[in-house]
Amino acid sequence: MSPATIAVVGARGKTGRAVTDALHRRGASARPIGRAELRDPVSALRGCEAVYLIAPNLHPDEPAFVAGILDAAARAGTSRIVYHSVVSPHAPSMPHHLGKAVSEDLVRRSSLSWTLLQPSCYLQNVVPALSAAPPALRVPYSTTQPFSFVDLLDVAEAAATIVVADGHGGGAHHGATYELGGTERTTIGDLARVAEAILGTPVPAERIDPAAWSAAQRTATGDDRLDDRQVSWLSSMFDYYDRHGLLCGAVPLTALLGRQPTTVEATLRREL
C-alpha cells in the first residue's frame, strides 16, 4: 500500500519542517504547501488524505486564511485537517491568540474530520540568543514568570502520530483538542541557568524595557523589521507574559508521545 500523502501548509517554516520530518519518519508522504502553491489551493491539496495547517506567523487575518484552506480542502476531496493553533487561544489581551481562537471555531464547524493542537512556547525560540557570542536572554517581559516550554521536536512527533494514526482508519483523534506543554514550570531565568551549565559560561537573563523594544522594532530595517500591527500584537503578548507567564498541561503530550516530554535540559543540550 502506498503511503498516505499529507499536505503541510506552512511546510517551509520552522514548525513545518519539523512536522514534515516527523511525518517522513512515520512513512507518510508530506507535500509542502507554501505561498506559491496556494495560488491554486484546490489543485495543491488534491490527492492529499489530510492537511496539517500552520498559518503564517502573525498573519493579519488568520481566520480568513484558515477559511480559505478549509474551503479548498473540501473542494479537493481532502477528508481531514489538523490545525496548529496555540496554547490559551482565548486570552482576550492577546490579539494574535484570539485570531487562532476564531480559526479553531471555523475548523470545528467545517465538514472535515478535525483535530486541534495548542502547543506552548518552543524552547527552540531561545536557542539563537543562547548561541550568540556572548550568550544572553534579554526579553521585554518578566524573567521570573513561569512557562510550560516545550521541545518543538516533541510537538512534531505528536502531530505526526495524530495524522498517521487517523490515516489508518482509527479516527481516534477526530474532534480532539490537545494542549501540548512540557512537564516543567520554567522561567527565563531558569533557562539561563541551564544554559550556563551546558555552555560553561555566564548567561545573563534580563528584562528589557518593553517601550524600548517596541521603538527598536519600528526603526529596524531589512527583513527583521516589524510593522506597527505586529509590534502592537507582540507588545500585548509580552505584557501578558509579564503578568502571567504562559502555562499549560503536559498530560496530552505525554499520552501522544507514549513517554515523558523531553526535558528542558535535554532539549537545550541537544540544540546547543
Backbone torsions as a table, in degrees:
resi	resn	phi	psi	omega
1	MET	NA	132.9	-179.1
2	SER	-72.0	149.9	-178.6
3	PRO	-67.5	150.9	177.1
4	ALA	-64.9	144.0	175.7
5	THR	-99.3	122.6	-178.9
6	ILE	-113.3	123.0	174.1
7	ALA	-79.6	127.7	176.8
8	VAL	-111.5	101.8	178.9
9	VAL	-80.2	120.7	-173.2
10	GLY	91.9	26.2	-172.9
11	ALA	-67.3	-19.1	-174.0
12	ARG	-92.6	-1.2	174.3
13	GLY	-87.5	179.1	-177.5
14	LYS	-59.0	-48.1	179.9
15	THR	-67.5	-44.5	-178.5
16	GLY	-60.9	-39.8	178.4
17	ARG	-64.7	-40.5	180.0
18	ALA	-66.1	-42.4	178.9
19	VAL	-66.2	-41.9	178.6
20	THR	-59.9	-45.2	178.8
21	ASP	-61.9	-41.1	-179.9
22	ALA	-66.1	-38.1	176.7
23	LEU	-64.1	-42.7	178.5
24	HIS	-61.0	-38.8	178.8
25	ARG	-65.0	-26.0	177.9
26	ARG	-88.1	3.0	177.9
27	GLY	86.4	7.5	177.5
28	ALA	-87.3	157.7	176.1
29	SER	-101.1	115.4	-178.0
30	ALA	-96.9	128.6	176.7
31	ARG	-103.9	112.3	-178.7
32	PRO	-71.7	131.2	179.3
33	ILE	-122.1	115.7	179.1
34	GLY	-125.3	-161.7	-175.1
35	ARG	-59.2	-41.7	-178.5
36	ALA	-64.5	-45.4	-178.2
37	GLU	-66.9	-29.0	-176.3
38	LEU	-77.8	0.7	170.2
39	ARG	-64.5	-27.0	175.0
40	ASP	-136.1	76.7	-170.7
41	PRO	-64.9	-32.0	-180.0
42	VAL	-64.1	-46.8	178.0
43	SER	-63.9	-37.8	-178.5
44	ALA	-63.9	-33.6	-175.7
45	LEU	-95.5	-10.4	-177.2
46	ARG	-63.8	134.6	180.0
47	GLY	89.7	-2.7	179.1
48	CYS	-93.7	134.4	179.5
49	GLU	-73.9	-32.9	-177.4
50	ALA	-147.7	162.8	176.1
51	VAL	-122.3	128.9	168.2
52	TYR	-101.9	116.2	-167.8
53	LEU	-109.0	114.8	173.5
54	ILE	-118.6	114.3	179.6
55	ALA	-75.4	154.0	175.6
56	PRO	-57.1	143.1	-177.7
57	ASN	-60.4	131.0	178.9
58	LEU	57.1	37.7	178.3
59	HIS	-59.1	137.2	-176.6
60	PRO	-65.6	-24.6	178.6
61	ASP	-146.2	75.2	-177.6
62	GLU	-62.2	-39.0	177.0
63	PRO	-57.4	-40.6	178.2
64	ALA	-65.8	-39.9	177.3
65	PHE	-61.7	-47.3	-179.3
66	VAL	-64.9	-40.8	178.5
67	ALA	-59.9	-39.1	178.4
68	GLY	-64.9	-39.7	178.2
69	ILE	-67.4	-41.9	179.2
70	LEU	-60.6	-44.0	179.4
71	ASP	-64.1	-45.8	-179.5
72	ALA	-64.1	-39.4	-179.7
73	ALA	-64.0	-43.4	178.9
74	ALA	-63.9	-42.3	-179.9
75	ARG	-69.1	-27.8	180.0
76	ALA	-82.6	-7.1	-179.7
77	GLY	86.6	13.4	177.2
78	THR	-76.6	138.5	-171.7
79	SER	-101.9	-17.5	-171.7
80	ARG	-137.0	151.5	175.6
81	ILE	-141.7	138.5	170.2
82	VAL	-116.9	118.8	-176.5
83	TYR	-101.6	126.1	-179.9
84	HIS	-87.7	98.3	-177.0
85	SER	-97.8	-135.6	-177.5
86	VAL	-154.9	153.7	174.9
87	VAL	-66.2	145.8	180.0
88	SER	55.4	53.5	-177.7
89	PRO	-69.9	-17.0	-175.9
90	HIS	-95.8	9.0	179.0
91	ALA	-64.5	115.7	-170.7
92	PRO	-67.4	-18.3	-177.2
93	SER	-91.9	3.2	179.3
94	MET	-119.0	95.4	-176.2
95	PRO	-56.6	-39.3	-179.9
96	HIS	-60.8	-41.6	178.3
97	HIS	-67.8	-40.8	-179.3
98	LEU	-61.1	-34.6	175.7
99	GLY	-60.7	-34.4	177.2
100	LYS	-74.4	-31.9	176.1
101	ALA	-62.8	-44.4	177.3
102	VAL	-63.0	-40.3	179.5
103	SER	-65.6	-38.5	176.5
104	GLU	-57.9	-41.9	179.3
105	ASP	-62.2	-40.0	177.4
106	LEU	-62.7	-40.8	179.3
107	VAL	-64.6	-44.7	-178.8
108	ARG	-61.4	-33.7	-177.0
109	ARG	-93.6	6.8	-179.8
110	SER	-78.9	173.2	178.9
111	SER	-85.5	-2.0	-175.6
112	LEU	-91.4	154.9	167.3
113	SER	-69.3	132.1	-170.1
114	TRP	-135.3	154.2	171.0
115	THR	-140.1	140.8	179.6
116	LEU	-114.5	131.5	175.7
117	LEU	-112.6	134.3	-178.5
118	GLN	-123.4	78.0	-178.4
119	PRO	-74.5	150.7	174.3
120	SER	-84.4	-170.7	-178.1
121	CYS	-66.2	133.4	178.4
122	TYR	-74.3	137.9	170.4
123	LEU	-63.5	-28.9	-179.8
124	GLN	-61.0	-20.0	-179.1
125	ASN	-65.7	-25.0	-178.7
126	VAL	-95.6	-5.8	-175.3
127	VAL	-63.2	-42.7	178.6
128	PRO	-56.8	-41.6	179.3
129	ALA	-67.5	-34.2	179.5
130	LEU	-78.3	-18.3	178.9
131	SER	-92.1	-5.2	-179.2
132	ALA	-73.5	167.9	177.4
133	ALA	-121.3	109.0	-2.9
134	PRO	-82.6	158.5	179.0
135	PRO	-72.7	146.2	177.4
136	ALA	-165.8	151.5	173.4
137	LEU	-116.6	102.6	179.4
138	ARG	-119.3	113.8	-172.2
139	VAL	-130.9	151.2	-178.9
140	PRO	-86.4	40.1	176.8
141	TYR	-156.8	175.8	-173.1
142	SER	-60.0	140.8	174.2
143	THR	-93.8	4.5	-176.8
144	THR	-120.2	-2.8	176.4
145	GLN	-80.3	148.5	-174.8
146	PRO	-85.8	145.5	175.9
147	PHE	-130.7	155.5	172.6
148	SER	-103.5	66.3	-177.8
149	PHE	-58.7	147.9	-177.0
150	VAL	-135.4	149.6	176.5
151	ASP	-78.8	123.7	178.8
152	LEU	-54.9	-36.4	-179.1
153	LEU	-66.9	-31.0	173.8
154	ASP	-67.5	-42.1	177.9
155	VAL	-60.3	-44.6	-179.6
156	ALA	-64.2	-40.3	178.8
157	GLU	-64.1	-41.7	177.6
158	ALA	-63.8	-41.6	178.6
159	ALA	-60.4	-46.1	179.9
160	ALA	-64.3	-37.6	177.6
161	THR	-58.9	-45.2	-179.3
162	ILE	-64.6	-48.9	-176.0
163	VAL	-63.9	-46.0	-176.3
164	VAL	-71.9	-40.0	-179.0
165	ALA	-62.5	-47.6	-180.0
166	ASP	-70.8	-23.7	176.4
167	GLY	-68.3	-18.5	178.1
168	HIS	-90.5	12.4	172.3
169	GLY	93.5	3.4	-177.5
170	GLY	-74.7	-41.8	-179.4
171	GLY	66.2	17.9	-174.8
172	ALA	-65.2	-24.0	-174.9
173	HIS	-102.1	2.9	178.8
174	HIS	-64.0	128.5	177.9
175	GLY	81.7	9.2	-176.5
176	ALA	-97.3	146.8	173.0
177	THR	-124.4	121.5	-173.8
178	TYR	-119.0	122.0	165.7
179	GLU	-75.1	138.2	-178.8
180	LEU	-125.8	94.9	179.1
181	GLY	-129.5	163.3	176.0
182	GLY	-79.7	169.7	-176.6
183	THR	-82.9	-13.1	-174.6
184	GLU	-101.7	140.0	171.0
185	ARG	-92.8	112.2	-167.9
186	THR	-129.3	137.9	175.9
187	THR	-98.6	168.3	173.4
188	ILE	-60.2	-38.8	176.6
189	GLY	-61.0	-40.5	176.8
190	ASP	-61.0	-42.3	179.8
191	LEU	-61.2	-40.4	179.1
192	ALA	-62.5	-40.9	-179.2
193	ARG	-68.1	-38.4	176.3
194	VAL	-63.9	-43.5	179.9
195	ALA	-63.8	-37.9	177.2
196	GLU	-57.9	-43.5	-179.4
197	ALA	-66.2	-34.4	-179.5
198	ILE	-75.4	-44.6	-173.5
199	LEU	-85.8	-20.9	-178.4
200	GLY	70.4	28.9	-179.9
201	THR	-147.1	152.4	179.3
202	PRO	-60.2	139.3	176.7
203	VAL	-129.3	98.7	179.5
204	PRO	-69.1	145.6	172.8
205	ALA	-119.9	114.9	-173.2
206	GLU	-133.6	140.5	171.8
207	ARG	-89.7	119.4	177.2
208	ILE	-92.7	159.6	-178.6
209	ASP	-65.1	121.4	-179.3
210	PRO	-58.3	-35.7	179.0
211	ALA	-65.8	-37.9	177.5
212	ALA	-67.6	-38.2	176.8
213	TRP	-61.2	-47.4	-178.8
214	SER	-60.7	-43.4	-179.7
215	ALA	-63.5	-39.2	179.7
216	ALA	-65.4	-37.8	179.6
217	GLN	-66.4	-38.1	-176.3
218	ARG	-73.4	-20.2	179.6
219	THR	-103.5	0.7	179.4
220	ALA	-68.6	159.1	178.1
221	THR	-124.3	165.5	176.0
222	GLY	79.0	-159.3	-173.9
223	ASP	-67.6	-21.0	-177.2
224	ASP	-83.2	-6.2	-176.1
225	ARG	-72.0	136.4	176.2
226	LEU	-105.3	145.8	176.9
227	ASP	-83.2	175.3	-174.4
228	ASP	-61.1	-39.7	179.2
229	ARG	-62.4	-46.7	-179.1
230	GLN	-62.9	-41.7	178.1
231	VAL	-62.9	-42.0	-180.0
232	SER	-63.9	-45.6	-179.6
233	TRP	-63.0	-45.8	-179.7
234	LEU	-67.1	-37.7	177.8
235	SER	-61.6	-39.2	177.1
236	SER	-64.6	-40.9	178.5
237	MET	-65.0	-43.0	179.7
238	PHE	-65.2	-35.3	176.7
239	ASP	-63.1	-39.6	176.2
240	TYR	-63.0	-47.7	177.2
241	TYR	-57.0	-40.4	-177.0
242	ASP	-60.5	-35.6	-176.0
243	ARG	-93.4	-29.2	-170.0
244	HIS	-130.6	-14.6	-167.5
245	GLY	67.8	-153.1	177.6
246	LEU	-156.8	105.5	-177.4
247	LEU	-114.6	151.6	172.5
248	CYS	-156.8	175.7	-175.6
249	GLY	-84.4	155.9	178.9
250	ALA	-108.4	-7.8	-175.7
251	VAL	-61.7	-45.9	-179.7
252	PRO	-60.8	-43.7	-179.1
253	LEU	-65.0	-40.8	178.5
254	THR	-59.8	-43.5	-179.8
255	ALA	-66.3	-42.0	-178.7
256	LEU	-67.3	-37.3	-180.0
257	LEU	-78.0	-26.0	-173.2
258	GLY	72.6	22.2	-179.6
259	ARG	-163.9	172.2	174.0
260	GLN	-69.9	142.2	174.3
261	PRO	-57.9	152.0	178.7
262	THR	-60.0	134.4	-177.6
263	THR	-70.0	162.2	175.8
264	VAL	-57.7	-47.3	-178.0
265	GLU	-62.1	-46.0	-178.1
266	ALA	-64.2	-38.8	179.9
267	THR	-65.9	-48.3	-179.0
268	LEU	-66.9	-35.7	178.1
269	ARG	-62.9	-42.8	178.0
270	ARG	-64.9	-44.1	-174.8
271	GLU	-74.4	-30.3	-176.2
272	LEU	-94.5	NA	NA
